[in-house]
Amino acid sequence: MSDTICLANARLVLPDTVIRGWITISDGVITDIEDGGHVPDGALDCGGDHVVPGLVELHTDNLERHIEPRPSVDWPHLAALLAHDGELASTGITTVFDALRVGSIHEGLARYEPYARRLADEMLALRAQGVLKISHFLHLRAEICSDTLLEEMADFGPEDRVGIVSLMDHTPGQRQFRDINKLKTYVARKRGLTDAEFDAHVAQLMTLQDRFGAAHEAGAVAHAARYGAVLASHDDTTPEQVAVSHGHGIGFAEFPTTVEAAIACHERGIAVMMGAPNIIRGESHSGNASALELAERGLLDIVSSDYVPAALLLSAFRLAELWHDLPRAIATVTANPARATGLDDRGALAPGLRGDMIRVAALGDTPVIRAVWSQGRQVA
């Protein structure tokens, strides 16, 4: 952390308004925000660029992409972790909940080996050494259709910075892949299965759901409570599924697949999270609910980069165009995800909060990151 920095002549995106002024950070914390175009001595003149809070990312597959850049390619983990950390910093993400799968399958075409505990240990060791650019927490993706979910979750505890546990039920024929043909297209493209192999794959997952589904779901909820983590649902499709999620005490809903599910979430006070790529593309890659439609209906609260880290900031500016409200749009990638995960020390430009900031210029209608600070230290 630097001692003191000041960004001046900036359009500061505050929680409820945008002002032309300057912001001061001392010892990693915002100490002062002033209105006016004056540039104090020693301040960085931002030339009218926007300054927004550092982005808070709740669900990203990016780390898994770095450790396995191609199927069956196991990349050196230290290099992968550092590359992931640096990439997120470069896109303005200053807090991330790294998504790690827990729950493996011993055999068959859906076979997956455990990896989360080892990778988490490596991430936590780097954090302890102070070499990471941004703030990292863990997000455990609890695969209900698996053999070893509860055994793997038992290896984590309150000391592991597990901030989120999401309930992932990928049983074919419901939620994300209600249409089996869409699942077949997705799996065939990813793995190149024959028709017979795909049928065997579906049968295997359905058998796992029958054998372990109820116990795994209940156990994952209990482990989340033991960690002190926020519980998230995933791909809720019907009001009935939302009711079950509400009964579990979930904090937010990841990627509800229908408008009806999103409405049911809001009726029960559950925040709705959608993917930034869905906003940028204007549609879901799986044919599910459009994030833009939910935004137009007032049903979108949080945005996640999902599988494209650079999409997070871009999506916020797209929402600002839709809503004609930049502070509201920026909150979907800063204050709202911070609030959903109990992080009350970040997510906004306000005295007393962490000095996590992004300086953003514009190239046409595309935001361009000029610089990123994490606790007052420039990281990109």
Residue, then its C-alpha position, 0 to 999 in steps of 0.5 A: m500500500s502507498d502512503t497517500i495518493c490523490l486522483a483529481n479532475a475526475r468524474l467520480v462515480l459515487p453511490d447515488t451520483v457522479i461528481r467532478g472532483w478528487i479523491t484521496i487514499s491514505d494507507g489503503v483507505i479512502t480518506d477524502i472526496e471533494d467536489g470541484g475541478h481543482v487539481p491539488d499539488g501532487a495529485l494525478d490529473c485524470g483529465g475528466d476520466h471516470v473513477v469507479p470502485g474496484l469491481v467485485e467478482l462473485h463467480t468466475d471460471n477463469l482460474e479453472r481455465h488457467i489451470e486447464p487451458r485445454p482438456s487434460v492439460d494440467w498447467p503449472h499451478l503457481a504460474a496459473l494462479l499468478a496469471h489469473d491474478g494479474e489478468l483480473a487486476s488488468t480488467g479492474i477486478t480487485t476482489v474475486f471469489d475464485a470458483l472451485r469445483v467440489g464433488s468428483i466422479h470416479e469413473g465413466l465419461a463424466r469422470y472428474e478428479p478432486y483438485a479444489r483442496r490442493l489448489a486452495d492451499e496454493m492460493l492461500a499460501l500465495r496470499a500469505q506471502g503477499v504476492l497477489k495483486i488483488s483480494h481473493f476469497l473462495h467460492l466452492r461450486a458444490e456439484i450435487c451429481s457427484d460421488t465425493l461432494l461431502e468428503e471434499m467439503a469436509d476438508f474445508g473449514p472456517e479458516d479457508r476464506v470460503g465466502i460462497v458455496s453454490l448448489m450446482d445440480h447439473t442433472p440433465g433435463q432440468r435447470q440450465f439444460r432442460d432441453i436435452n438436445k441443447l445439452k447434447t450440442y454443448v457436450a458434443r462440441k466440448r467432448g466430441l461424444t458419440d450418441a451412445e456415449f452421450d446417452a451413457h453420460v446422461a444415464q450416469l448423471m441421473t443415477l448419481q442424482d437418484r443415489f446422492g442428490a438429497a443427501h448432497e444438497a442437505g450436506a452442502v447447505a450444512h457445510a456452508a453454514r459451518y464455513g460461515a459462507v453465503l449460500a447461492s442457488h444456481d440455475d433456478t428455473t421454476p418458482e418451486q425451485v426458488a422456494v426450495s432455495h429460499g428455504h435453504g437460506i440462500g443469499f443470492a441466485e446465480f443465473p436464474t434461467t427464466v423470467e418466472a424464476a427471477i420474479a420469484c426471487h425478487e418476491r422472496g427478497i433474493a438478489v438475482m445475478m446474471g452473466a456479463p457475457n449474456i448482457i454483451r451478447g444480448e442472449s444466453h449461450s444456453g438459450n435461457a433468460s436474457a439478462l437484458e430482459l431482466a434488467e429492463r424488468g428491474l430484476l437484475d441486481i448483480v453481474s458476474s463476468d462468468y467466463v470473460p473477465a473483461a466483460l464485467l466493466l463493459s457490461a456495467f457501461r452497457l447497463a448504464e446506457l439501458w438504465h440511463d443511470l451510471p451509479r446504478a449500473i456500477a453498483t451491479v459490479t461493486a456495491n451489490p456483490a459486496r453487500a451480498t457476500g457481507l463485505d462492508d469495507r468495499g464496493a463504493l467510493a466513500p470515506g473509510l472504505r478500501g482504496d480499490m479504484i479504477r480509472v476509466a476512459a472511453l473509446g467510443d462506447t467502450p470503457v478503457i481502463r487506464a489504471v487500477w488500484s487495490q488498497g491504494r496500490q497500483v496493480a494495473 
